[in-house]
Amino acid sequence: MIWIDFGIICIGQEKISVPADMNDIVFEGYQRTAESEPFYYKKYHFHTADNLLGCWYKIWLPESICYEESFFDIASKGVPYVEVVPKWSDYVAKILSFYINESPYNKIAVLLRIQDSSNDIVHPACSLSEFIQELNKGNIKWNELYFIN
């Protein structure tokens, strides 16, 4: 298993919120305003994401299992593709849906990230069902920004 950060930017959201029915999942929120610092360290800078305003979330499984399990794993086609671990697919879909509904623009950005100095690759917006379908097929790449509405 490789450690893959699950990052969501809830575009335009002004107050941190977490789903009430997911007490077993850890949510770390950060409000990004025009005056605040970028979310990522300079070494891992991602220009497009760093310029998005709203609430940023890093989401992971509880510490009791996060070193044994993850929401995501390397897809069967290999690097740099990611697929959702089947056991967590419904959770991931619910989390994404929650934040789409929390955004005043009904739009989020998703960045499944490993720590490296990546290129700033951005994908055009797609629907939640399209994103989940591609994630289940292992067609989503890490360290690339996906917009979902």
Summary of the structure (lengths in Angstrom):
residues: 149
radius of gyration: 14.3
end to end distance: 29.4
largest distance: 41.6
contacts: 426
relative contact order: 0.24
helix: 26%
strand: 32%
